[in-house]
Amino acid sequence: MSRRDLLCDTAIQILAVEGGRGLTHRAIDREAGVPIGTTKNYFPTRESILEAAAARMTALHRAAVDRLRETTPADISASDVAELYPALLRRAVADDPTQMLAMVELYLEAVRRPGVRAALSGMVVANAEAGAALQQAAGLPSTVRDTGLLDAYFLGVAISLLALPVETLETVGLDDPYALGIGVFSATVPNAGPSPERRSAESG
C-alpha cells in the first residue's frame, strides 16, 4: 500500500469513528503512525483530505465490484443479484460500518464544500455505473439511473439502521435487514419482480 493510500484509509477510519470534526492533519499522522507533517505534505488543506477520501472510497468500491463481476457465474440470475443486497446491507451496518459512516460524513461535508461535492459526485456516479454493469451482466435492463436510485435508497436504509434504536426500527417496519435489502432492489430494478411485502400480500 502506498503512503497516500494509507493516509486516505486512515482519514476514512477517523471520519467513521470521530466524525468530521475529528479529521485533522495531526489526527491522521498520529493514527497512521507517520511523522507529524506528513499528511499536510500530501494534502495541504482539509478539503483536499476529504476529496482524497472520497476518491479512495470510489476506487475501493469499484475494485470490489470488479472482483465480484470476475467471479460471477455466467448463468447468474436476477434473484441471485437481489440476494447480494441483504448481504451488502449486513456488511455495511453490522459487520463493518466504517465505509458507510465515513460516507455519511462526506455527504454532510459536501453540503458546504464544493470540492467535496464534486468528489462525492464522482463517487456516486462511479458506484451507479459499477452497479449497472453488474446487473446488466445478469441480464437485467438496469441503467445508471436505476442503480443510482437503488444506491440512494440503500444509503437511507443503512443510515436508519445505524442511527435508530431497535424499538423505533420495529415501530416503523425497518427491523428486517434481509427484507429491506431485497426491497430496495425490487423497488428500483426493472423486471426484478415484486418486493417481499408485495409477494406476501399477493400470496395471502
VEXDREN-2710 file (C-alpha; in Angstrom, 1 decimal):
% VEXDREN-2710
k/r/px/py/pz
1/MET/0.0/0.0/0.0
2/SER/1.3/3.4/-0.9
3/ARG/1.6/6.1/1.8
4/ARG/-1.0/8.2/0.1
5/ASP/-3.5/5.3/0.3
6/LEU/-2.5/4.7/3.9
7/LEU/-3.3/8.3/4.7
8/CYS/-6.7/8.1/2.9
9/ASP/-7.6/4.9/4.6
10/THR/-6.8/6.5/7.9
11/ALA/-8.9/9.5/7.1
12/ILE/-11.8/7.3/6.3
13/GLN/-11.4/5.5/9.6
14/ILE/-11.3/8.8/11.5
15/LEU/-14.4/10.1/9.7
16/ALA/-16.2/6.9/10.8
17/VAL/-15.1/6.9/14.4
18/GLU/-14.7/10.6/15.2
19/GLY/-16.8/12.4/12.6
20/GLY/-15.8/15.3/10.5
21/ARG/-14.7/17.4/13.5
22/GLY/-12.1/14.8/14.4
23/LEU/-10.5/14.8/11.0
24/THR/-7.3/16.9/11.2
25/HIS/-3.8/16.6/9.7
26/ARG/-2.3/15.7/13.1
27/ALA/-5.0/13.1/13.8
28/ILE/-4.2/11.3/10.6
29/ASP/-0.5/11.5/11.2
30/ARG/-0.9/10.0/14.7
31/GLU/-3.4/7.3/13.7
32/ALA/-1.3/6.3/10.6
33/GLY/1.9/6.3/12.6
34/VAL/3.8/8.7/10.3
35/PRO/5.8/11.7/11.2
36/ILE/3.9/14.8/12.1
37/GLY/3.5/16.9/9.0
38/THR/3.3/14.0/6.6
39/THR/-0.4/14.4/5.8
40/LYS/-0.1/18.1/5.2
41/ASN/2.7/17.4/2.7
42/TYR/0.3/15.2/0.7
43/PHE/-2.9/17.1/1.4
44/PRO/-2.3/20.8/2.2
45/THR/-5.9/21.6/3.1
46/ARG/-8.6/19.8/5.0
47/GLU/-10.8/19.9/1.9
48/SER/-8.1/18.1/-0.1
49/ILE/-8.1/15.3/2.5
50/LEU/-11.9/15.0/2.2
51/GLU/-11.7/14.9/-1.6
52/ALA/-8.9/12.3/-1.5
53/ALA/-11.0/10.2/0.9
54/ALA/-14.0/10.3/-1.5
55/ALA/-11.7/9.3/-4.4
56/ARG/-10.2/6.4/-2.3
57/MET/-13.7/5.1/-1.4
58/THR/-14.6/5.2/-5.1
59/ALA/-11.6/3.2/-6.0
60/LEU/-12.2/0.6/-3.3
61/HIS/-15.8/0.2/-4.3
62/ARG/-15.1/-0.1/-8.0
63/ALA/-12.4/-2.7/-7.2
64/ALA/-14.8/-4.7/-5.1
65/VAL/-17.4/-4.7/-7.8
66/ASP/-14.8/-5.7/-10.4
67/ARG/-13.8/-8.7/-8.2
68/LEU/-17.4/-9.6/-7.9
69/ARG/-18.0/-9.5/-11.6
70/GLU/-14.9/-11.5/-12.3
71/THR/-16.2/-14.3/-10.0
72/THR/-19.8/-14.1/-11.2
73/PRO/-21.1/-17.2/-12.9
74/ALA/-22.2/-16.7/-16.5
75/ASP/-25.7/-18.0/-15.6
76/ILE/-26.3/-15.7/-12.7
77/SER/-30.0/-14.7/-12.3
78/ALA/-31.8/-11.6/-11.2
79/SER/-32.7/-13.3/-7.9
80/ASP/-29.0/-14.1/-7.4
81/VAL/-28.2/-10.4/-7.8
82/ALA/-31.0/-9.5/-5.5
83/GLU/-29.6/-11.7/-2.8
84/LEU/-26.4/-9.6/-2.8
85/TYR/-28.2/-6.6/-1.4
86/PRO/-29.2/-8.0/2.0
87/ALA/-25.6/-9.2/2.3
88/LEU/-24.2/-5.8/1.4
89/LEU/-26.6/-4.2/3.9
90/ARG/-25.5/-6.6/6.6
91/ARG/-21.8/-5.8/5.8
92/ALA/-22.4/-2.1/5.7
93/VAL/-24.3/-2.0/9.0
94/ALA/-23.4/-5.0/11.2
95/ASP/-20.0/-6.3/10.0
96/ASP/-18.0/-3.2/9.3
97/PRO/-19.8/0.2/9.2
98/THR/-16.6/2.2/8.6
99/GLN/-17.3/2.9/4.9
100/MET/-20.9/3.7/5.4
101/LEU/-20.3/6.1/8.4
102/ALA/-17.5/7.8/6.5
103/MET/-19.8/8.3/3.5
104/VAL/-22.4/9.9/5.7
105/GLU/-19.8/12.4/6.9
106/LEU/-18.7/13.1/3.4
107/TYR/-22.3/13.9/2.4
108/LEU/-22.5/16.4/5.3
109/GLU/-19.2/18.0/4.3
110/ALA/-20.3/18.2/0.7
111/VAL/-23.2/20.4/1.6
112/ARG/-20.8/23.2/2.5
113/ARG/-17.7/22.4/0.4
114/PRO/-17.9/22.5/-3.4
115/GLY/-14.7/20.5/-3.8
116/VAL/-16.0/17.7/-1.7
117/ARG/-19.3/17.8/-3.5
118/ALA/-17.5/17.3/-6.8
119/ALA/-15.5/14.4/-5.4
120/LEU/-18.6/12.8/-3.9
121/SER/-20.5/13.3/-7.2
122/GLY/-17.8/11.3/-8.9
123/MET/-18.1/8.5/-6.3
124/VAL/-21.9/8.3/-6.7
125/VAL/-21.7/8.1/-10.5
126/ALA/-18.9/5.5/-10.3
127/ASN/-20.9/3.4/-7.9
128/ALA/-24.0/3.6/-10.0
129/GLU/-22.1/2.7/-13.2
130/ALA/-20.5/-0.3/-11.5
131/GLY/-23.8/-1.5/-10.1
132/ALA/-25.5/-1.1/-13.5
133/ALA/-22.7/-3.1/-15.2
134/LEU/-23.1/-5.9/-12.6
135/GLN/-26.8/-6.1/-13.1
136/GLN/-26.6/-6.0/-16.8
137/ALA/-24.2/-9.0/-16.6
138/ALA/-27.2/-10.8/-15.0
139/GLY/-29.4/-9.9/-17.9
140/LEU/-31.2/-7.1/-16.2
141/PRO/-32.0/-3.9/-18.2
142/SER/-30.8/-1.7/-15.4
143/THR/-29.5/1.8/-16.2
144/VAL/-27.3/4.1/-14.2
145/ARG/-30.4/6.0/-13.2
146/ASP/-31.9/2.8/-11.8
147/THR/-28.8/1.9/-9.8
148/GLY/-28.3/5.5/-8.7
149/LEU/-31.8/5.4/-7.1
150/LEU/-31.1/2.0/-5.6
151/ASP/-27.9/3.3/-4.0
152/ALA/-29.8/6.3/-2.6
153/TYR/-32.4/4.1/-1.1
154/PHE/-29.7/1.8/0.2
155/LEU/-27.9/4.7/1.9
156/GLY/-31.1/5.9/3.6
157/VAL/-31.9/2.5/4.9
158/ALA/-28.4/1.9/6.1
159/ILE/-28.3/5.3/8.0
160/SER/-31.6/4.4/9.7
161/LEU/-30.3/1.0/10.8
162/LEU/-27.1/2.6/12.1
163/ALA/-28.7/5.6/13.9
164/LEU/-32.1/4.5/15.3
165/PRO/-32.8/2.3/18.3
166/VAL/-34.3/-1.2/17.8
167/GLU/-37.7/-0.1/19.2
168/THR/-38.0/2.6/16.6
169/LEU/-36.9/0.3/13.8
170/GLU/-39.6/-2.2/14.8
171/THR/-42.3/0.5/15.0
172/VAL/-41.6/1.8/11.5
173/GLY/-41.0/-1.5/9.9
174/LEU/-37.3/-1.3/9.4
175/ASP/-36.4/-4.3/11.6
176/ASP/-35.8/-6.9/9.0
177/PRO/-32.5/-6.2/7.2
178/TYR/-33.0/-9.1/4.7
179/ALA/-36.4/-7.9/3.6
180/LEU/-35.0/-4.3/3.3
181/GLY/-32.1/-5.4/1.1
182/ILE/-34.5/-7.3/-1.2
183/GLY/-37.0/-4.5/-1.1
184/VAL/-34.7/-1.7/-2.2
185/PHE/-33.5/-3.9/-5.1
186/SER/-37.1/-4.8/-6.1
187/ALA/-38.2/-1.2/-5.9
188/THR/-35.6/0.2/-8.3
189/VAL/-34.5/-2.6/-10.7
190/PRO/-36.7/-3.1/-13.8
191/ASN/-38.1/-6.6/-14.1
192/ALA/-36.9/-7.5/-10.7
193/GLY/-40.2/-8.8/-9.5
194/PRO/-42.3/-7.8/-6.5
195/SER/-40.8/-6.9/-3.2
196/PRO/-41.1/-9.4/-0.3
197/GLU/-44.1/-7.4/1.1
198/ARG/-45.9/-7.5/-2.2
199/ARG/-45.3/-11.2/-2.7
200/SER/-46.6/-11.9/0.8
201/ALA/-49.7/-9.8/0.2
202/GLU/-50.3/-11.4/-3.2
203/SER/-50.0/-14.9/-1.8
204/GLY/-52.4/-14.1/1.1
END
